[in-house]
Amino acid sequence: MSTGTIAQSSAVRVRSGEAIGAALLLVLALLSAVAPFATDLYLPAFPQMAVDLAADATGIQLTLTGFLVGVAAGQLVFGPLSDRFGRRGPLLVGAVALVVSSAVAVLAPTLPVLIAARVVQGLAGAAGMVLGRAIIADLAEGAAAARAFSLMMIVGGVAPVVAPLVGGFLSEPLGWRGVLGVVLGISVLMLIAVVLVVRETHPRAARARSGTRQAAGLRSRAFLGHALAFAFAFSVMMAYISASPFLYQTMMGLDEVQYGLLFGLNALALMATSALSAKLVDRVPARRLLAWGLGGSLAGSAAFLVVAVTGAPLWLLAASVFVAVASLGFVLGNATALAQAAAPGAAGSASAVIGALQFGLAAVVSPLVSIGGEATAVPCGIVMLVSALIAVAAWAFADGKKRTS
């Protein structure tokens, strides 16, 4: 679905009047998906890793926390660097470092080596995420940018949902080193794609103008509000992903196959709404599409918490998650486009702030959902609802000046 949709919608008009080709959109989608796959693909192999590395659950969890910290920090490094030195050079550096650190992670003899490799892997993988968004912002604006970001999110936004499912199928036959080897393979593919497809989109003349426009754009209501709306909406999905093993398997009693099917259903829903958003953005303003998505995510999150608190039939938990996650297809691409548009001339720095907020909040949200243990979904519901409420408040803040003037 995703490849065909992107290919059919490749006529994304850019500032120069040309079209962003399907090949470039696919590569940028891959760049945005590498870090989420590296985050979630190996989660089902955690128990096996603990045995092989003679570590406890806390130690294994550090491999994930270290990666998320690396991704958040790496975006703050690569984004501003790309505004000053261009997109392609920093992107190539990040891609090479990602391949090397991924290889070290596969071969790591001890847990400390693995944690260190994962931190570097996060730092390097951040280059693809932050610069993929910046390249779109360099090339497209308005509805075209919103469409391009939505098409990217079909892959990049679905990756966090699909990765644990794929990892569940691969962890037993391949082992945790084999699963990390898949991440290495994706990293090599990313490097080859960057070399062959990505060109420089931030010329020297534009770099000279970036400094004077950067501060004002990054301080604006439009940028801060839409960036926060994106990050907290993404936190709704991260809360669900983090809680999903005990939610579906422990509480609902589903087996691995049923768990995978529900994951796949939510992923398909997110892909479908992302594609629909890309189709509608020429006729419906991106801000209105964003409002629709935030409203749906808020409703689904509120329903989830009500079910968790009242003890209503557990299948309603799965239904409310479906609504909350599917609604994000109208949020992620449009919020990104609106935030990037508010910081013209500083696309790299704007993208860095968006990404750092996204993964910084993900690192905070992930452990919160399990505070009450595996017997209750109430903490997950609270995190989802609070995140959705803040996202709606940020959306309102972003346009407050326009609405009151």
Residue, then its C-alpha position, 0 to 999 in steps of 0.5 A: m500500500s505505502t509504495g504504491t500510494i507514494a508512487q501514485s502521489s509523486a506529483v508533489r509540487v516544489r518551490s521551483g515548479e518541478a515535482i518531488g519524485a517517487a524515488l526521493l519520497l521513498v528514500l526520505a520515508l526510509l530515512s524517517a523509518v530507520a530509527p523507529f525500526a531500530t527502536d522497536l524491532y528488537l523489543p520481543a528479544f529482550p528476554q533472550m538478550a538478558v539471558d545471553l548477556a547475563a543482565d537483568a531487565t533494567g540493564i537491557q532496558l538501558t539499550l533502549t533508553g540509550f538509543l532514545v537519548g541518542v536520537a534526541a541529542g543527535q537531531l539537535v546536532f545534525g539539524p543546525l549543522s545542516d542549516r550551516f553546511g548543507r543537507r547532504g554532507p551531514l546526512l552521509v556522515g550520519a549514514v556511515a556512522l549508523v552502519v558502523s555502530s549497527a555492526v558493533a551492536v550486532l557483534a557486542p560481546t558485553l552489555p556495556v559495549l551494546i549500550a554504547a553502540r546503541v547510543v551512537q546508533g541513535l545519534a547517527g540514525a537521527a541524521g536521517m530523521v531530521l534531515g529527511r524533514a528538512i529536505i521536504a521543507d527545502l523543496a515544498e511548501g503549503a499543501a504540497a509540503a503537507r502531502a509530502f509529509s503525510l506520504m512520508m508518515i505512511v512509512g515513518g509513522v507506521a514503523p513504530v507500530v509494525a516493528p514490534l510485530v516484525g520483531g516478534f516473528l524474527s526474534e525466535p528464528l534469528g535471535w537478538r543478534g540476527v534481529l539487530g543484523v536486520v537493522l544493520g541491513i536497513s542501515v546499509l540500504m539507507l546509506i546506498a539510497v542516500v548516495l544514489v538519490v539524495r541531492e543537496t537542497h540547501p545551497r550556499a546562498a540559503r545557508a547564509r540567510s538561515g541565521t537571521r531568520q532562524a531565531a524568530g521562526l523557532r520562537s513563533r507561536a505557530f512553530l512551538g504550538h505545532a511542534l508540541a502538538f506533533a510530539f505529544a500526539f506521537s506520545v499517545m502512540m508511544a504509550y500504546i506501543s510500550a503498554s501493548p504486550f501486557l495490554y493484549q497478552t497479559m490482560m486480554g489473554l491473546d497469544e502472539v499471533q493474535y497480538g500481531l494481528l491487532f498490531g497489524l490492524n492498527a498499522l493498516a489504519l494509520m497507513a490508510t488515514s495518512a494516505l487519506s490525509a495526503k489526498l484531502v490536503d488540496r481541498v481541506p486546509a492542513r490545520r483542519l485535518l490536524a484538528w480532526g486527527l487530534g479530536g479523534s485521538l483525544a476521543g480514543s484516549a478518553a474512551f481507553l481510560v474510561v474502559a480501564v477505570t470502569g472495568a468495561p469489556l476489555w475488547l473496548l480497550a482494543a477498539s479505543v486504541f484503534v481510534a486513537v492510533a488511526s486518528l494520528g494519520f491526520v496529525l503527524g504529517n500535517a503538524t510537521a508541515l505547519a511547524q516547518a512552514a513557521a520557520p522558513g530558512a531554518a528547516g534543519s533546526a526546526s526539524a531538530v527541535i521537532g525530533a528532539l521533542q518527539f523522542g525526548l517525550a517518548a523516552v519519558v512516556s515509555p516507562l510511565v505506562s507500567i507504573g501500576g504493574e501488568a494488572t491495570a491499563v489505567p496508567c497507560g490511559i492516563v498517559m494517553l489522555v494527558s498527552a492528547l489533551i496537551a496536543v490539543a492545547a498546543w494546537a489551539f495555542a499555535d493559532g491563538k493570535k490569528r483567532t483573537s485578532 
